[in-house]
Amino acid sequence: MVIGLVMQRIIVLNTKGGCGKTTIATNLASQYANLGLSTSLMDYDPQGSSTRWLSLRSKERPQIHGVEAHRKPRGNVTRVWQNRIIPDTDRVILDAPAAVDHTQLLNFVRQVDTILIPVLPSPIDIHAATRFVEDLLLVAKVRQLGVRVGVVANRSKRNTKMYQSLERFLKTLHLPFLTTLRDTQYYVRAAERGIGIHEMWDKRVEEDKNHWQPLLAWLEEDNNEWLSKISPVA
């Protein structure tokens, strides 16, 4: 059991579709579950990709509590009741939809502690990320609310000019540039089994597992003592 942790709510958010929000949300949720933390995964995306991923997850794996937050409540059920999480939850991961308007953005920001922004190495994604970060700072006022924001370069190939352009861009945002996740089919293979990449035994994914360490360390800056003592469950 992990003692003395404060529940954290982390949202993976970017108004640009197809940037890999679900991949990051599901891999982060599975990593926390493997670290022995009570973890909930809230699926706000109407496509329901996180929910499908959970349906593929073996009951023998560390369990993750799923919430289909994108569904409309039925009957006399309220949205608050439908979106409830189990008691003593340590980590709540929110998988956000694309095309979030300003009202939805404000609602999301007000209910989380941390925002992770995945960005792909393409001119379209870089342009979209610029506008989205402006909305976070000016419309949602994340700094005034004390919400932490970090950026992840997703599905990237380091030895390309496009990645170098993305890296230069991310460094201009004055936000923590947390890590780079490479473009690999191992994420697809993990998703097909309802697991995270760090739950795979293949030695070829060790590089990918290492890419997650700076991200997790940043998320858990105040909890590094217990983080260094817990080994992920295979």
N, C-alpha and C positions, 0 to 999 in steps of 0.2 A: 504493500500500500504506500502511496505517496502522500505525505502529510504536509499541511501548511500551504497548500497551493490556493491561489485565488483564481476563480473561474475567469477564463479569457474568451472573448468572442472575436473571431477572426473572419473577415470576409474577403473572398477573392473576387475582385471587382474591376471591370473595365467595360465601358459602353460599346467597345468594338467587339463584335462577335467573332468566334473562331480563333481566339487567342489562347485557348487552353485553360480556361478557368476551372473546368471540371477536373481536368488532369491534376492540377495543383491541389484543388480542394480534396479530392479523394486520396491522393498520395499523402497529403498532410494528415488527414483524418486517420488513415491506417497507421501512419508512423506514431501518432500520439497513442492510439489504441495499443500498439505493440510496446510502448513505453510504460504501459500499466495505468494510463489515465482514462477516466470515464469520458468518452467522446461522443458528441452528437454531430450529425451532418445534416444541415438544413438545405434542402433542394428548392431554391426559388426559381429555377429555370423551367419554363413551361415544357421544354423538351424532356425533362425528367431523367437526364443522363446519370446524375449521381444516384438517383433512386434505382435505376436499372443496374448500376454497378453494385450497389448494396445487395440487390436480389441475387447476384451471382456469387456473393461472398459465402464461403463455407462457414458453417456454424462452429467448426473446430478452430477457426481463426479468432483472435481477440475481437470481441463484438463492438459494433458501432451502432448507436441509436439513430435511426433515420427519421427525418421529418419531411413530409411532402408539403412544404410550405407554399408551393405554387398552386396547389389545388384549392378550389373554392370550398368553404365549409358546407357541409350538408346538414339538412334538417335544422335542429335547434343548437347545433354545435357552433360555438363562437370561434373566430380566427385565433384568439388568444389561447383557447383550449386546444385547438388543433395543432398549434405551433409550440405547444409546451415541450419542455425537455425534462428528462428524468432527474430526480433529486440527486444532489451531490455531483453534478456534472463538472468536470474539470476544464474541458475544452469544447467550444462550440464553433464549428466551421460552417460558414455560410457560402453556398455556391450561388452566386448572383446571376440573374439573366442579363442578356445584352439589351441595348436600347433603353436604358434606364432614364426616365425623365427627371427633371429637377426635384419634383416632389418625392419621387421614389428614392432618389439619391440622398436627400435629407433624411428620410426615414431610416435608410440603411445606416448612414453615418452615425445617427444618434443612438443606435442600438449595439454598436461594436466598439471594441478597444483598438483594433488594428485592421488596416486595409492593406492587402497585397495586390499589386497591379502587375499582371503579366503583359508583356509587350513582345510582339514578334518582330523579326528583322525584315521589315518591308517598308517602303515609303508610305503606303497607306496607313499601316499600323502606327508608325512614328507620328504622322500628322494627327491621327485620331487620339493618340496618347497625350499629345500636347494640349489639345482642347479639353480632354478629360481631366488632366491635372489642374488646368485653370479652373474648371468647375469645382473640383474638390477644394481648392484654396479660396476661391472667391464666392461661390454659391453655397457650398456645404460648410465652409469655414472650419476645416478639420483642425487647423492649428489652435483656434480659439477653444474648440471642444476637447482638445487634448488627445485626439485620436492619432495614433502612429500610422505612418504610411511608408511602405517599402516597395521597391520595384524589382521585378524578376524578368530577366531576358529569357524567353521561352522558345523552345524548338529551334535552337540556334546552332549554326556551324561556325565555330570560331575563326577558322581560316578562310573567311570570305570577306569581300569588301562591304557587303551589306551588313554583316555583323559588326564590323569596325565602325560603320556609320551609326548603327544602333547604340553601340557602346559609347561613342562620343556624345550622342544625343542624351542618353540616360544620365551621363555625368553632368549635363547642364541643368538638370531638373532640380538640383539642390535637395534631393531626396535620397535616402539610403538605397544604393544599388546593391542588392543583397547577394545575388548569385546568377549564374547562367546555367540553364538546363538544356542539354543538347537534344538535337533532333534524332531520335532513335525509335525503332520499332519495339523496343523493350517496354515502353510505356503502353503501347497498344496491346502487347501480349499480357501485361499485368492486368490491364483493364478488362480483358476478356475473361479473366479468372476472378474478378472481384477482389484483387489484392493490390498492394502498393509495390513499387519497384524495389523497396528495401526488404520486402518479404520474399524476393526471388533468390534462389541459391546460386544461379549462374554467376560464375566469377567475372564474366564480361560486364556485369552491371555494377561492379564495385566503383567504377569511375562515376557512374550516375548517383550512386548512394552518397559519395563524397560531395557531390555538388549540392546536396541538401543540407549539409552540416552548417554552412554559414547562415542559411535561412533559419534553421531551427535555433541556432545559437542566438540570433538577433531576436527572435520571438520570445526566447526564454532567458533574456539577459539577467533577470532577477532570480532565476531558478537553475543556474548553471551547476550548482553544487549537486543537486539530485540528478540532473541530466547526465553528468559525467559518471554517475554510479549505476545507472540502469542500462542494461543491455537489451536491445530489441529482441522480441520473441521471434524465433524462426518459424 
